[in-house]
Amino acid sequence: MEPDRTIEDEASAGISGIRRVPSRSIDNPARRGLEFAMAPAKRAVSPSRARRSLATNPVSAQQRAEPHCPEPWRPKPDPSRHRRHDHDRRAGSRGTNTSSAGETGMVKQITYTALPGLPLVEPGDPLSDIVLRGVAEAGLTLADGDIIVVAQKIVSKSENRYRDLGDVVPGKRAVELSAQTGKDPRMIEAILMESSAVVRARPGVIVVEHRLGFVMANAGIDESNIPHFDGRQMVLLLPEDPDASAARLKAALDAACGASVGVVVNDSFGRPWRNGVVGVALGSAGLCSLASMIGTPDLFGRALRITEVAIGDELAAAASLLMGQGAERCPVIHVRGWKSSGSHTPAAALVRPRASDMFR
């Protein structure tokens, strides 16, 4: 049986309270040979005394090789990493859309707030008054650079873009497409009246090119979340000119609050090759909806050659998460923290021209 011994190599290991214990006193084989006790630190032992102690109480090479809990490993500072990080910030500051927080190394943040307590919108209602009421209910004050994202549906309602299908007489083309798609021929006629071309048609689906250039299902005509007056079958069309609608709302908000805000008119679009709908910007005012990054260097100094960022669509898509698609009743979203530079471009700039469309 091995007698108790003390290993006095604290000077080299930097650990106090380590002592050798008999193997039979520890059941776990992985722990045999060392016991770590919370003992007061002993006075420092000189290296010469430690060597004399080891000569008197020899320890096997295997035991000497056992770990003595060194200081935890920490990576050495890499100056090049800091240089790359600085380059990231410098590259970001040259981009078209960069917040000042990025330039100072602070965390970037954009806040989306669904405005509460909004009433159902009726034809002729001034949207600016409804938005300002919601801003006050949320405890906010409009400031320069804030963005208001409004659902297309309340814009169309305020502009009285309703159509009664009972007043629609389907033509020959509408009847043919009705047989092909299984849709109401009056609905098909209303779609054709808002479209410049039919892109695809099959059972349950008709995709068209809207007169404003949007490629979308049903020309954006909707039957959900609208009243059906006196039992009539009503549908709701897109705004006549979404960019103009956004500009009017911006002008009214700017005049009321004394600040320059941006406005995005948001609608839900399906996408080729992807399931589900996302928000897109039908109209905008007071912000850069399409930002060109061409010529901007990437992390390694290579100039971007074709990258354009659909800022309007990205703002709209994030707002859609709060708006919802059903009975959420959150048609207006306040956005704060997005810093847009460059010239203001309308949402019409987001529509790809037919000449550059590879799939039509």
C-alpha positions as CSV (number, residue, x, y, z in Angstrom):
1,M,0.0,0.0,0.0
2,E,1.3,3.4,-1.0
3,P,1.8,5.8,1.9
4,D,0.3,9.3,1.8
5,R,2.7,11.8,0.2
6,T,2.7,15.5,-0.4
7,I,3.8,16.9,-3.8
8,E,5.4,20.2,-3.2
9,D,5.7,21.4,-6.7
10,E,3.4,24.4,-6.2
11,A,6.2,26.6,-7.5
12,S,6.0,25.0,-10.9
13,A,2.3,24.2,-11.1
14,G,0.9,27.3,-9.4
15,I,-1.7,25.2,-7.4
16,S,-2.0,25.0,-3.7
17,G,-3.8,22.2,-1.8
18,I,-2.8,19.2,-4.0
19,R,-1.8,16.1,-2.2
20,R,-1.2,12.4,-3.1
21,V,-3.8,10.0,-1.7
22,P,-3.9,6.2,-1.7
23,S,-5.4,4.8,-4.8
24,R,-7.8,2.6,-2.9
25,S,-9.5,5.7,-1.4
26,I,-10.9,6.8,-4.8
27,D,-13.4,4.7,-6.7
28,N,-13.1,6.6,-10.0
29,P,-10.0,5.3,-11.9
30,A,-9.8,8.6,-13.8
31,R,-9.3,10.4,-10.5
32,R,-6.8,8.1,-8.8
33,G,-3.6,9.6,-7.7
34,L,-4.7,13.3,-7.3
35,E,-7.1,15.0,-4.9
36,F,-7.9,18.6,-5.3
37,A,-8.7,20.1,-2.0
38,M,-9.9,23.7,-1.2
39,A,-7.0,24.5,1.1
40,P,-5.4,27.8,2.0
41,A,-2.5,28.7,-0.2
42,K,0.8,27.6,1.2
43,R,3.8,29.9,1.3
44,A,5.8,29.9,-1.9
45,V,8.3,27.0,-2.1
46,S,11.6,27.7,-3.8
47,P,12.6,25.5,-6.8
48,S,15.6,24.1,-4.9
49,R,13.5,23.0,-2.0
50,A,11.0,21.4,-4.5
51,R,13.8,19.4,-6.1
52,R,15.0,18.2,-2.7
53,S,11.4,17.2,-1.8
54,L,11.0,15.3,-5.0
55,A,14.3,13.5,-4.4
56,T,13.1,12.4,-1.0
57,N,9.6,11.4,-2.3
58,P,10.1,10.3,-5.9
59,V,7.2,10.6,-8.3
60,S,6.9,8.4,-11.4
61,A,7.3,10.0,-14.9
62,Q,3.6,9.2,-15.6
63,Q,2.5,11.0,-12.4
64,R,4.7,14.0,-13.3
65,A,3.0,14.1,-16.7
66,E,-0.4,14.3,-15.1
67,P,-2.1,17.7,-15.7
68,H,-1.7,20.5,-13.1
69,C,-4.6,22.7,-14.3
70,P,-2.7,25.3,-16.1
71,E,-4.2,28.7,-16.9
72,P,-7.0,28.4,-19.5
73,W,-5.9,28.9,-23.1
74,R,-6.7,32.2,-24.6
75,P,-6.0,33.1,-28.3
76,K,-3.3,35.6,-28.8
77,P,-4.3,38.9,-30.2
78,D,-4.3,39.0,-34.0
79,P,-3.7,42.5,-35.3
80,S,-4.7,41.5,-38.7
81,R,-8.2,40.7,-37.4
82,H,-8.6,44.2,-36.1
83,R,-7.4,45.6,-39.4
84,R,-10.0,43.5,-41.2
85,H,-12.7,44.6,-38.8
86,D,-11.7,48.2,-39.4
87,H,-11.9,47.5,-43.1
88,D,-15.4,46.1,-42.7
89,R,-16.5,49.4,-41.1
90,R,-14.7,51.5,-43.8
91,A,-16.3,49.4,-46.5
92,G,-19.7,49.7,-44.9
93,S,-19.4,53.5,-44.6
94,R,-18.9,53.6,-48.4
95,G,-22.1,51.7,-49.1
96,T,-25.2,53.3,-50.2
97,N,-27.3,52.4,-47.1
98,T,-25.3,52.5,-43.9
99,S,-26.4,53.6,-40.4
100,S,-24.1,55.9,-38.5
101,A,-23.9,53.2,-35.8
102,G,-22.0,51.0,-38.2
103,E,-19.4,53.8,-38.7
104,T,-18.7,54.0,-34.9
105,G,-18.6,50.3,-34.3
106,M,-21.9,50.3,-32.4
107,V,-24.6,47.7,-32.8
108,K,-27.0,48.5,-35.6
109,Q,-30.7,48.3,-34.7
110,I,-34.0,48.9,-36.5
111,T,-37.3,48.9,-34.5
112,Y,-40.6,48.0,-36.0
113,T,-43.8,48.9,-34.1
114,A,-47.3,48.0,-35.0
115,L,-49.5,51.0,-34.3
116,P,-52.4,50.1,-32.0
117,G,-56.1,51.1,-31.9
118,L,-56.6,51.8,-35.6
119,P,-60.2,51.9,-36.9
120,L,-61.4,50.1,-40.0
121,V,-60.8,52.4,-42.9
122,E,-63.7,53.6,-45.0
123,P,-63.7,55.3,-48.4
124,G,-62.6,58.9,-48.1
125,D,-60.9,58.5,-44.7
126,P,-57.7,60.6,-44.4
127,L,-54.9,58.1,-43.8
128,S,-52.6,60.7,-42.3
129,D,-55.1,61.3,-39.4
130,I,-55.4,57.5,-38.8
131,V,-51.6,57.1,-38.8
132,L,-51.0,60.1,-36.4
133,R,-53.6,58.7,-34.1
134,G,-51.8,55.3,-34.0
135,V,-48.4,57.0,-33.5
136,A,-49.8,58.8,-30.4
137,E,-51.4,55.6,-29.1
138,A,-48.1,53.9,-29.3
139,G,-46.4,56.7,-27.3
140,L,-44.3,57.7,-30.3
141,T,-43.5,61.0,-32.0
142,L,-42.6,61.0,-35.7
143,A,-39.0,62.1,-36.3
144,D,-36.7,62.7,-39.3
145,G,-35.9,59.4,-41.0
146,D,-38.8,57.4,-39.5
147,I,-40.7,55.2,-42.0
148,I,-44.4,54.4,-42.1
149,V,-45.3,51.2,-43.8
150,V,-49.0,51.0,-44.7
151,A,-50.9,48.0,-46.0
152,Q,-52.0,48.4,-49.6
153,K,-55.5,47.4,-48.5
154,I,-56.2,50.5,-46.3
155,V,-54.8,52.7,-49.1
156,S,-57.2,51.1,-51.6
157,K,-60.1,51.4,-49.2
158,S,-59.5,55.1,-48.5
159,E,-59.3,55.7,-52.3
160,N,-62.5,53.7,-52.8
161,R,-61.0,51.2,-55.1
162,Y,-63.9,48.8,-54.6
163,R,-65.6,47.1,-57.5
164,D,-68.9,45.2,-57.5
165,L,-68.7,42.0,-59.5
166,G,-72.4,42.3,-60.0
167,D,-71.7,45.2,-62.4
168,V,-69.0,43.3,-64.3
169,V,-69.9,41.7,-67.7
170,P,-67.4,39.0,-68.7
171,G,-66.1,39.0,-72.2
172,K,-65.1,36.1,-74.4
173,R,-61.5,35.9,-73.2
174,A,-62.7,36.0,-69.6
175,V,-65.1,33.1,-70.2
176,E,-62.3,31.1,-71.8
177,L,-59.9,31.7,-68.9
178,S,-62.7,31.0,-66.5
179,A,-63.1,27.5,-68.0
180,Q,-59.4,27.0,-67.8
181,T,-58.9,28.2,-64.2
182,G,-62.2,27.4,-62.6
183,K,-62.6,31.0,-61.4
184,D,-65.7,33.2,-61.6
185,P,-65.8,34.8,-65.1
186,R,-66.7,38.2,-63.6
187,M,-63.6,38.0,-61.4
188,I,-61.5,37.0,-64.5
189,E,-62.9,40.0,-66.4
190,A,-62.0,42.4,-63.5
191,I,-58.5,40.9,-63.5
192,L,-58.1,41.4,-67.3
193,M,-59.3,45.0,-66.9
194,E,-56.4,45.7,-64.6
195,S,-53.8,43.8,-66.7
196,S,-51.7,44.2,-69.8
197,A,-50.9,40.5,-70.4
198,V,-51.7,37.0,-69.0
199,V,-48.5,35.3,-68.0
200,R,-49.8,31.9,-66.8
201,A,-53.2,30.3,-66.3
202,R,-54.1,26.9,-64.9
203,P,-56.7,25.5,-62.6
204,G,-57.1,27.7,-59.6
205,V,-54.3,30.2,-60.7
206,I,-54.0,33.1,-63.0
207,V,-50.8,35.2,-63.1
208,V,-50.8,38.4,-65.0
209,E,-48.7,41.5,-65.8
210,H,-50.5,44.3,-64.0
211,R,-50.9,47.6,-65.9
212,L,-48.3,49.1,-63.6
213,G,-45.8,46.3,-64.5
214,F,-46.2,44.0,-61.5
215,V,-46.2,40.3,-62.3
216,M,-48.7,38.9,-59.8
217,A,-51.6,36.6,-59.2
218,N,-55.1,38.0,-59.9
219,A,-53.7,41.5,-60.7
220,G,-53.7,42.1,-57.0
221,I,-57.5,42.0,-56.8
222,D,-58.6,40.8,-53.4
223,E,-61.8,39.6,-51.7
224,S,-60.5,39.1,-48.1
225,N,-60.9,41.6,-45.2
226,I,-63.3,43.8,-47.0
227,P,-67.0,44.5,-46.4
228,H,-69.6,43.2,-48.8
229,F,-72.2,46.0,-48.8
230,D,-75.8,44.9,-48.8
231,G,-74.8,41.3,-49.7
232,R,-73.1,42.4,-52.9
233,Q,-69.9,40.6,-54.0
234,M,-67.3,43.2,-53.7
235,V,-63.6,43.1,-54.6
236,L,-60.8,45.5,-54.0
237,L,-58.3,46.7,-56.6
238,L,-54.8,48.0,-56.1
239,P,-54.4,51.8,-55.8
240,E,-54.5,53.7,-59.1
241,D,-50.9,54.9,-58.5
242,P,-49.2,53.5,-55.4
243,D,-46.2,55.8,-55.6
244,A,-48.5,58.8,-55.8
245,S,-50.5,57.5,-52.9
246,A,-47.3,57.2,-50.8
247,A,-46.2,60.7,-51.8
248,R,-49.6,62.2,-50.7
249,L,-49.4,60.4,-47.4
250,K,-45.8,61.6,-46.8
251,A,-46.7,65.2,-47.6
252,A,-49.6,65.1,-45.1
253,L,-47.5,63.5,-42.3
254,D,-44.5,65.8,-42.9
255,A,-46.8,68.9,-42.6
256,A,-48.5,67.6,-39.5
257,C,-45.4,66.5,-37.5
258,G,-42.7,68.9,-38.9
259,A,-40.4,66.0,-39.8
260,S,-39.3,64.3,-43.0
261,V,-40.6,60.7,-43.0
262,G,-40.6,57.9,-45.5
263,V,-43.7,56.0,-46.6
264,V,-44.0,52.5,-48.1
265,V,-47.2,50.9,-49.4
266,N,-46.9,47.2,-48.7
267,D,-48.6,44.3,-50.4
268,S,-48.2,40.5,-50.2
269,F,-46.7,38.8,-53.3
270,G,-46.2,35.1,-54.1
271,R,-42.8,34.3,-55.7
272,P,-41.7,32.0,-58.6
273,W,-39.8,29.0,-57.3
274,R,-40.6,29.8,-53.6
275,N,-43.6,28.9,-51.5
276,G,-45.4,31.5,-49.4
277,V,-46.0,35.2,-49.7
278,V,-43.8,38.1,-48.6
279,G,-44.4,41.8,-48.4
280,V,-43.2,44.0,-51.2
281,A,-43.2,47.7,-51.8
282,L,-45.9,48.7,-54.3
283,G,-45.3,52.4,-53.7
284,S,-42.9,54.5,-51.7
285,A,-41.9,58.1,-51.0
286,G,-39.1,59.7,-49.1
287,L,-36.5,56.9,-49.3
288,C,-34.3,55.0,-51.7
289,S,-36.3,52.0,-52.7
290,L,-33.6,50.5,-55.0
291,A,-30.0,51.0,-53.9
292,S,-27.1,50.3,-56.3
293,M,-24.0,48.8,-54.8
294,I,-22.2,48.7,-58.1
295,G,-18.6,49.8,-57.6
296,T,-18.7,49.4,-53.8
297,P,-15.8,47.3,-52.6
298,D,-16.5,44.0,-50.7
299,L,-14.5,42.9,-47.7
300,F,-11.5,42.1,-49.8
301,G,-11.6,45.2,-51.9
302,R,-13.2,43.7,-55.0
303,A,-15.7,46.0,-56.6
304,L,-19.3,44.8,-56.8
305,R,-20.5,44.7,-60.4
306,I,-24.2,43.9,-60.5
307,T,-25.6,44.1,-56.9
308,E,-28.6,46.2,-56.3
309,V,-30.5,46.1,-53.0
310,A,-34.4,46.2,-53.0
311,I,-34.5,48.4,-49.9
312,G,-38.3,49.1,-50.3
313,D,-39.1,45.4,-50.5
314,E,-36.9,44.5,-47.5
315,L,-38.6,47.1,-45.4
316,A,-42.0,45.9,-46.5
317,A,-41.2,42.2,-45.9
318,A,-40.1,42.9,-42.3
319,A,-43.2,45.0,-41.7
320,S,-45.4,42.1,-43.0
321,L,-44.3,40.0,-40.0
322,L,-46.2,42.4,-37.8
323,M,-49.1,43.1,-40.2
324,G,-50.0,39.5,-40.6
325,Q,-52.3,38.1,-43.3
326,G,-55.5,37.4,-41.5
327,A,-57.4,39.0,-38.7
328,E,-54.4,40.7,-37.0
329,R,-55.7,44.2,-37.8
330,C,-52.2,45.8,-37.8
331,P,-52.2,47.7,-41.1
332,V,-49.7,50.4,-40.1
333,I,-46.1,49.8,-39.0
334,H,-43.7,52.5,-37.6
335,V,-40.0,51.9,-38.5
336,R,-37.1,53.6,-36.8
337,G,-33.4,53.2,-37.2
338,W,-33.0,52.7,-40.9
339,K,-30.6,55.3,-42.3
340,S,-31.0,55.7,-46.0
341,S,-28.6,57.7,-48.1
342,G,-28.6,58.5,-51.8
343,S,-31.4,59.9,-53.9
344,H,-35.0,59.0,-53.2
345,T,-36.3,56.5,-55.8
346,P,-39.9,55.4,-56.1
347,A,-41.0,51.8,-55.8
348,A,-41.6,51.8,-59.6
349,A,-37.9,51.4,-59.9
350,L,-38.2,47.9,-58.4
351,V,-40.2,46.5,-61.4
352,R,-37.9,44.6,-63.7
353,P,-38.3,45.8,-67.3
354,R,-39.7,43.2,-69.7
355,A,-36.6,43.5,-71.9
356,S,-34.4,42.2,-69.0
357,D,-36.8,39.5,-67.8
358,M,-35.4,36.2,-68.8
359,F,-38.6,34.3,-68.1
360,R,-41.2,36.1,-70.2
